[in-house]
Structure formats: C-alpha cells, structure tokens
Amino acid sequence: MKKIIAKPVGMFELFYDLVFVYAISRITAMIHHPVNGSIPLITFLQFLLVVIVVMQI
C-alpha cells in the first residue's frame, strides 16, 4: 500500500477556492427564485452558459 504524503496548501490555492465557492453561490442564486412556479427559459440558458464557463476555468 502506498503511503499518503501530506502536501501543505498555500494561501493562493485557498484564495482561488474561495473565489469559486462565491461564483457558484452567485450562479445558483440566478435560478433560486422561480417565476410563477417555473424558471424562465432565458434565465435557464444564461445559467447553463455561466456554469459551463466557470467550470471550464
């Protein structure tokens, strides 16, 4: 069995993790409040486009 070696995490990596968490929370806020019980198509398409762009980064 391989021995697991701990790698220290730098502040730079933690900063980017924080940025992605904030971005994902803002993206999900786009579709959090449905209008008349459903999400408008244009809002859903914007959501998909933003999710694809952020996940590719």
N, C-alpha and C positions, 0 to 999 in steps of 0.2 A: 504494500500500500504506500502511495506517495505521501510524503509529509507536507502538510499545508504550511506555506510560509506567509506570514502576515506582511502586508505592504502598507506603509503609512499613507494616509490620504492628505493631500495638500489643500491649502485654502483655495487655490484656483479651481480644483475639482469640486469642492463644496459650493463655491460660488455658482458654477455652471449648473449644478444640481438644483440649487435654489431658483435659478432663472427658469429652468424647465418646469419645475413644480408650479411656479407662478404662471407661466404661459399655459400650462394645461388647465389650471384652475380658471383662468380667464376664458379659455376656449370652451370649457364646459358650461360656463355662465351664459354663452351665446344661445344654447338650446335648453336652458334650465326652466324657463317660463314659457309654456306653450300658450298660443293664442287660440281661444275658443276650443280648447281640448286637443289641438294638434300643432305641429311645428310647420310654419310656412316653408314651402319648397325652396325659396331663395335663401332663407336662413339656414336650412339644412345643407344646401350646396356650398354656402360660404363656410359653414362649419367643416365640411369634408375637405375643402380646399386648404383651410388653415391647418387642420390636423395633418394632412399629407405634407405640407411644407415644414411644419415644426418637427415631425417625426423624421424627415429626411435630413434635418440639421444634425 
